[in-house]
Amino acid sequence: MGNYTLFGGNGFIGSEIYKKLTASGHQVDIRGRSDAVPDNQDLGNVIYCAGNGNCVNAPFDVFRANTELLAKILENNRFEHLLYMSSTRVYMNQENSGENDDLTICSDDKRRLFNLTKLVAEELLLRSGKNITIVRPGNVYGLALNSPLFLPSIIRNAINNKKVDMYVPKHYAKDYVSVDCVAEVCCSISASHQQWHGQIINVAAGYNITAEQIGEVLVTETGCDLVWHDCDGFNEYFPETDIALAAEKIDGFRSSDMLKDLRTMIQDYKNNIE
């Protein structure tokens, strides 16, 4: 069994990866975003999911987590392989979503720092000359009771308040992928990293779910009221994620059934609240 260093192992995705690695008998050293990384360490097999997306309230933390810490690891330490967790958010307002497609940054995106730092990190990895793989997951969901992210927040409001305020248009659509799927793929890639050297891989469902579809499930399962707020000027669009590479090359890769899982998540939230 191999030795792993898991940056961000206490986070939402990282903790799921940790469970799968330890269940397979691997030794896993968890490092947080703020943990010091001494120079010239042998980190074994590295999985990096210590990112930060709070661009409005913590821009310097976003830079440090997504880019600076990674640069120190690449420059000053040894490792067998490094898998970096990027994001399909880099495809925002693009026509296509293939791993090799050109990308642009949107000037009116309040979270463009996130996209910029992820792309800077990707370029550092590709130019490092090290054995690396980049994973771009879709919008990852799972049972995270206290998460401030979109899905957990609206589920909590639907159950606790019987009301959900929707500040996105009904047609707003994203690709949602389960945390179990993302963790499984990351462990698989890390275990067979020789064939993934220098590659970027989308890990997503391959289809989009609209806010209206999510709202319909919330109403059916909780009886809540949905309040759709005026969204004039809303300018976010995500193309369906191209998952051809993952589907073709990753053994056992499977897409997620988000709406079915959403019903299960709502029941799990109810059980945990009770």
N, C-alpha and C positions, 0 to 999 in steps of 0.2 A: 504494500500500500504506500501511496505517496504522501509527501509533506506539502501542505498548502498554507499560504498566507492569504487571508481573506480580509481585504480592506473594506470596511463598512459591514462587517459581519453581524452587527447588532441591528441593522436597519431592516426595512420591510423585505426587500429582495434578498439581501445578504443573509438574514436569519434562515430563510428557506433553503438557500444554497448550503449553509452550514449543516442543517439537518440532513440533507441528502449526502453530503461528503462524509460526515461522521457515521451515518448509517452504513456506508460502504466500507468503513474501517480506516478511513484516512485520518491522519493527524492534522488538525487545523489550528493555526494561530490567528486569532482575531485581532485586527488593529482598527482603531477608530480614526476619524478624520484628524483629530488633534494629537494623536499619539506620535511621538518622535520616532523617526526611522534612522537608526545609526547607519553610518556609511559602511560600505563594503560587507554587507550582510548577504548570506545566501538565503533567499526567500523561498526557494523551492518553486512550486507551481503557484503563481499569483492570480487571484481573481479580484478585480478592482471594481467595487460598486459603492464607493464612498462619495458619490456625487451630491450636489446641493442645487436646488432650483429656486431658492427664495431670492429672486433678483431684486425685488422691490425693497425688502427690509434688510437684507444681508448680502449686498453685492460682493463684498470682499471675501465673505465665506464661500460664495459661489465660485469665485476665481480660485481660491486656495484649494477647495475640494475637487473641482473638476479638472484643474490644470497644474497648479503649483506642486502639490504633493506627488502627483504622478511624475512630474519632471524630475524630482529628487530621486524617486525610485529608479527611473530609467537611467539616470546619469551616474548614480553613486552605488548601486547595488547589483547583485547577481541574481538571476532567476532562470529556471528552466523554460518557463513560458508565462506570458502575462495576457490575461483576458480582460479587456476594458469594457465597462458598461456605458455605452453612449445612449442615443435615443433616436426614435423615428420622428421626434419633433423637428429635427433638422429639415424634414420635407414640408414643413408648413408653407402653404401657398405656392407649392411647386406643382408643375403639371404631372411629373412622374416621380416614382419612389424607388427606383432601382439603386443598388449599392454603388454603381459607378456613374450615376446621373449627376449633372452639374447642379449646384445648390446656390441659392442666394439668401441674403439676410434681409428681413423686412424692416424698414425704418420705423414703422408704426407699431412694432411688436414690443410691448413693455417687458417681455422676457427674452429679448434678443441676446442679452448677455449669456443666458444659458446656452443658446444655440452656438454662439461665438466660441465660448469656452469648450464646448464639446468638440467642435470642429478643430480648434487649436490642439486639443489633446489628441484627437485622431491623427492629425498631421505629425505631431511629435512622435507618436508611436510608429507611424509608417516610415519616418525618416531615421528612426533610432538604430536601425540595423539589428534589432533584437527580435527574438521569436515572440511575436505578438498576434493577437486576434481581437478584432473589434466587433462587439455585438450591439446592434441597434434594436432595442425592444420597443414594442408598441406601448400603449397606455396600460400599465400593469395593474391588475386588480386582484383582490383576495380579501380574506377576513382580517381587517385591520380596524379594530373598534374605535380607536382614538385618532385615526389619521385625519388630517385636514384636507385630504385630497377630495376630488369631486364626488366620486361614488360613495365612499363612506359617509361624507357629510350629508348628502341628500337622503341616504338611507336612514341615518340617525334622525334627521328632521321629519321624515315621513312617519317613523315609528313613535318618536317622542312628542312631536308637536302636531302631528296630523296635517302638516302643511309643508310644502316645498316651494321655495322661491327659485325660479329658473331664470338666470341672467344670460342665457344663450338662446339663439333662435331655435325653433323646433327642428329645423333641417340640419342643425350643426351636428357633424358626424365625425367620429374618430374610430380608429382601430383599437380594440381592446383585447389584451392577451392575459391569460391567467399567470399568477406568480409561480404556480407549480410548473407550467410549461417553460417559462423563462429559466427557472432554476435547473430544470432537467436538461435543457439545451446547454446551459453554461457548463454543467458538470460533464456532459458528453463531449463537448468541444475540448475542455481542459484535459480529459482523459486520453483523447486521440489528437492532440494538438499538432502532431507532425503534418497532418494533411490540411491544417488551417492557417499555416504561417502567412502573415501579411494580408489576411482577408478581412473584409467587412461583411457581416451577415445580419440581415433583417430577421428578427424573431417576432412574429406578429400573427394575427388571425388571417390576414389577407382580405378582409372585408370590413366595411365601416358600419357602425351602429349609430342611429340618430338619437338626439336628445328626446325627441317625441316617442320613440320606441321604448327608451328607458323609463320615461314618464308613465307610459301606459302600464308597464309592469309594476311600478310603484303604486299606482292607483289600485290596480287589481289585487295586489298582495297586502296592502296596508289600509286601503280606504282613505288615503290622504287627499287633500286638495292640492292641485297644481296651480301655481300662479306664474304665468309667463310675462316677464317684464319687457318693456320696450328695449330693443337692441339695435336701434338705428346706429349706423357706423361700425357695427361689428364686422371685423374683417379677418376672420380666421377660417382657413380651409385646409383640409388634409386629404390628399389623394389616398385611395386604397393602397395599402402597403404591398409591394412586390415581394412575395415570399418564395419565388421559384427556386432560388438557390438553397434555402433551408429545406424545402420540401424534397428537393432532388438529392441532397447530399447528407442530411442528418438522419441517421437511423432512428426510426420510431418517432420522428417529428409529427406532431399533431396540432391542428388548429384548435382554438377555443370556441365553445358555445357560450358566449357571454350572457345572453338573455336567460338561458336556462340556469347558468351559474348564479345570475343575479337573484333569481327566485330562491335558490338555496342560501345565498348570502343573507337575504332578508330574514329567512327563518332562523339562521344561525345568530343574527343580531338579536332577534326576539328572545331566543333561548338564553343568550349571554346576559341580556338586560334583566331578564327574569331571575 
